[in-house]
Amino acid sequence: MIRRLLQRCDPETWCTCYGSLWTRKWLLERGDSNNETALHLAARHGHTRVVTALLHAAGAYAASLSLRGDRLGGTALHSAIPKRRHGAIQSMLRHFAHSDTCAHTTLQTLLEHRNVNGHGALDLAVEGGDSRAVLLLLRARGLADRQR
């Protein structure tokens, strides 16, 4: 269902198409058959503006939303990396790097999160040979370390 909703609207109009408070809350929390949320799908498909809008719409819930795992324990960040969705990766990292609500803790936790295979976001980027994602993740890790 979520996949179909994301496919029917382009990233620019997604939040206006499904922008009511109830609908946003439902979409934020709802997982598909693989337990992937709208954030996972938007990140995987490179809908950077949707990723940003979802994190913004989630408010204080953004931290737990970003750490929610799919059926393999992967976060939305894990979903974006194999597809080289650098805009989505940057959007998620930037959201927590510049947020006021325990951002360093959330950013650090997001970067350290491992899926059921024991892979973190940086592991996936290195294994995939994605030097740009590696650089983004290392910069974010440095920022999170400095904020501690």
Summary of the structure (lengths in Angstrom):
residues: 148
radius of gyration: 14.2
end to end distance: 39.7
largest distance: 41.6
contacts: 481
relative contact order: 0.12
helix: 66%
strand: 0%
